[in-house]
Amino acid sequence: MPDGSLSLPARLCLLAWDSERPGGGADTARLHHLVRAGALTELARRGLLTDDDGIATPADLDSRTGDAVLDGLLELVRESLPRRWRAWVRSYARVTFDAVREQLVAGGYLRAEKKRVLGVFPSVDHVLARPAAARALRAQVRAVLDGERPAGEVSERDATVAALAAAAELRGLGPVRERSRRERRTEELTERGAAAAPGLGTVLREVRAAVSAETARAVASTGG
């Protein structure tokens, strides 16, 4: 998948920026929870968070990833009361999203543009600075979700990106023509992604379910 140096949450965040919209606006209705799910999954892939009967549990008190976003989330989990994976998808999700977005700005993928709301209040728009990278990533995820390539031939990371993105039903991935086929494919990709680390299947299913629930809530609140 393009831009392989990006972390899992950064890929998911970039994927949601719509290169077809004027200004490349983000598909924001469900983005915070998707990015948080990606960060939790990345930490579990690296063995820094483990599953303890549904509870997201730090493997130790000292390990770091070197990624400020992931290390910030890991520290938050360590300092907080035990929570289930689904709860962590929701809790303070905006914090992780904001940090990932700033990483994408620093990496040249997004650009922060200052503006004034109603001509008075200062604000910032984040727009695509590298639309080709976002388009390529989106095309790759569509191919993984809707193509005929066996899930076992997809890389574990690409399978994980696609499975989580499908749970968020991002508009840029196009309409779901056959929901039953998409559900089967997403489950196959979840199985493939889970092969990256012991116990990852439970984590992926938990965070995927949380993203799906938050997506349904967002769709209901906006009327579609």
N, C-alpha and C positions, 0 to 999 in steps of 0.2 A: 504494500500500500504506500502511496506517496508520503513524503516527509516522515520517514521512519524514525527520525530522531525525536519526534514529539511524543510526550507521554500519552497514556490512554485518555485521561481527562482532557488534555489539550486537543487531541484529535476529535473527541466528541464535541467540544466547544466550537472548533473551527467548522466542523460538519454542519452545525446549525446556522452558520452565517450564510445567508442566501445570496449567492452571486448573481442571481437573475433579477433581484429587486433593485430599484434605484437606490444607490448608496450601499447596497449589500447589507441590509438590516438583518438582525438575528431573529430566529424562530424562538422567541423568548418565553412563550407560554409554559414550557416544560423544561427549559434549559438548565435551571439551577440544580434540579434534582438529578438530571441526567449526568451532569458534570460531577456532582458529588458521588453518584454511583460508580462512575469511572474511576475516581480517586480511591474509593474503598476497594474496588476490584484490583487496581494496580498494587495497592499495599498488600492485598491478599496474595496476588501473583508472586510478589517478592518475599512472601513468608513473614512479613512484619505484622500482619493482622491474621489471626486464626479464628476458626469458628469453634465456640464452646457452647454446644446445645443452643445454637441460634444467637449467641451473644458475640459481638465483635470484640475480640480479645487481643491486646498487644502481646507479641511473642516474647518481648523482653523490654527493658527500660532504657536501653542505650543505643540501639541501632538507628541509623539514619540512612536516607536515600541520596542526599545531596541535592534533591529537588525541593525548593522552598515550599511549594504547595503541598506536596506529599508529606514533608516533615511537619508542616504546620498542622495538618489534619491528624497525623499520628500523635502529635503532642496533645492535641485536643482530646483524642480518645483516651490517652493515658491519664489525663487529669480529670476526666469526667466520671460520673457514675456509670456502671455497666449499662449498655443499651443494646438492643437487638439491631441487626443490620438494617432492617426497614426503618427503624427510628433514626438511624444515622443518615439515611438518605435524605430525611427531612430536616434534621436538626442543624441549624446554622448553615444551611446549604449555600446561601448567598455569599458567605465568606469565601468558600472554596471557588465558587464561580468567579467572583471579582478577582481573586488572585490568579486564576488561570487566564482570565481575559488580559490581565496586565502582562503575563508571560508572553501571550501572543502578540501584544503590542511591542514588547521588548525584542521579540524575535522577528519583527517585521511583517507578521501575517495580518495584523489589524493596525489601524491608525486612529488615534484619538483626535477628534475634531471639536473644538470649543464652539459653543453657540449660546444664544440667549433665548429663553422661553418667554414669549409675549414681549420680546424686546428688552426685558429687564433682568430676568433671573438667569444666572450663569448655569450652563449645563454642558455635557460632553456626549457626543455621538461617537460610537465605535464602528468604523466601516472597514470593509475589506481593503487591505493594501496589496494582497496577492490573490486576486480572484481566481487565477489559473490553478493555484494550489488547492483552493476550496472546491473548485469544479472537479479537479482530478480525484480528490478524496471522495467526493459525493458519487462520482461515476464508479469508483472502485467498490464502494459500499453497496450501491444498487446492484452491481454485478454479482457480488457475494450473496445478496439476499434473493435476487430474482433469477440468477443464472442457473445453468444446469451442472456446473462443476460440483462434484461430490464434496460434502462438507469435510471429509477426511483429507482432502487435498488443499484445503484452505489453511493458511497459517493460524496458529492458536490466537495470536493477537488480533488479526483481521476478523476472525470469527467472533471474538469478544466484542469488538467495536460494532459489528453489524447486529449482533444480538441485542445489545443495549440500545442502539439507535432505533431498532425496530420497536422496542418497548415504548419509546417516546413518540413514535409515529410522526417523525419529523416531516414537514410538508415537502421538503426538498428531495425526499426519497421517492416521491411520487405516490399515486393512489395505490391502495391494496386491492388488487383485482380479484384475488382468490384468498380470502382470509384464512381458510382452513390450510391452504398450501403454505401461506406465510407463517402460520403458527407451527406447522410441522418443521419448516425450514429453520425457524428461530430456535426450536428445541434442538435440532441437529447441530446448529452452530454453537449453542450453549454447551452441548456435550463436547464439541471439539475444543472450545475455549477452555473448558474445565480441565483438559488434559495438561495444562501448563503447570499445575501445582496440585499436590494432594489436598483434598477437601475443598477445592475451588468451586466445584459444582454446586454445593450448598450455598456458597456466598453469591455466585452468579444468579442463581434462581431467586434468592431473597432480594437482592438489589434490583433485579429485573422486574420482579413483582411490584416492588415499591414504586419504581418509575412508571409502570403501567397504571397503577392506582392513581398516582399524582397526575398523569396525563389525562385519565378519564375525568378526574375532578376539574382539571383546567378546561377541558373541552366542554364539560357541562356548564361551567360558570360563564363561558363566553358564547355559548350557543353553537359551538362547532368550530 
